[in-house]
Amino acid sequence: MRESILLMVLTLFPLTVQGQSQVPQVRTQAPGFYRFMVGDIEVTALNDGVISYQTAELLPTLSAEEIRDDPFDMSYNAYLVNTGDRLVLIDTGTGGKLEESPYFKGAGRLLANLQAAGYQPEQVQEIYISHLGPDHVGGLVQGSNRVFPNATLRASSREVASFMQKQSPEIEAKDWRLKFWRGLFDPYINAGKFLPFEQDTVLVPGVRSLFTYGHTRGHTSYVVESKGQTLLILGDVVLVGAIQFGRPSLETSFDVDRPAGAATRERVMQMVSRNDWWIAGAHLSFPGIGRVRAGATGYRFFPVDYRLP
């Protein structure tokens, strides 16, 4: 009798052999998008990938004792802004380009995440570029075709001057970036879909540009405003959030004008903390959205909590 009861129990509740699992691990992650509301404007953070860096590459003045966690992971983020009237994409990710470089290998996920977020590239009506970093403009084209065929492309004229103007034969031969940038922008230019802007301006109702010089010569951030709420999309003003919020005056080797980049970072930190603006950073840990608070020394970043809009 006991044997029959034991057999029935083992049949209904089979033992798992130690060290083995009957449930296979999934090992995939949810799509990389996050929805956030600024008043009546919907902002969707889109992740293009996560790349590992050595801290000293970006912040060369730090001592070895000040660098605690190496390598650190840097998110590559872009932002889709739906004002209700216009669908605006701010930066486009790498497009999977320059895969031979450790700075871009494994990125290129933005388009898939945009579609997972419920949008199609054909719906994008405006594209605003913060600067010409390949992780911000690489997603503009596939081959020679515009990825966003119905979008008008916009960027600061100061940022695009380097490749819009004819350079000397020596520079043309030496600087591979000129050909790279032209290959990305020319399909939009040739289609009459490129419209540079000269200064801080309202681009569509609810979104305006803000010149944030330092990282590049024409680096531009974008301000989203609705119903008394404001979000500043920073581009590359902050690269290493774990350190640069607390020490915004630290210069980074990735800025073309290091003192100007540090001054811009300090100015932006003062502005957003004083006015209680939200920020979104292209290289802050995804989704890269939060608020900044001034401390006794430096600033602190408080990331947004996950919520349903």
Secondary structure, 3 states (H helix, E strand, C coil): CHHHHHHHHHHHCCCCCCCCCCCCCCCCCCCCEEEEEECCEEEEEEEEEEEEECHHHHCCCCCHHHCCCCCEEEEEEEEEEECCCCEEEECCCCCCCCCCCCCCCCCCCHHHHHHHCCCCHHHCCEEECCCCCHHHHHHHEECCEECCCCCEEECEHHHHHHHHCCCCHHHHHHCHHHHHHHHHHHHHHHCCCECCECCCCEEECCEEEEECCCCCCCCEEEEEEECCEEEEECCCCCCCHHHHCCCCCCCCCCCCCHHHHHHHHHHHHHHHHHHCCEEECCCCCCCCEEEEEECCCCEEEEECCCCCC
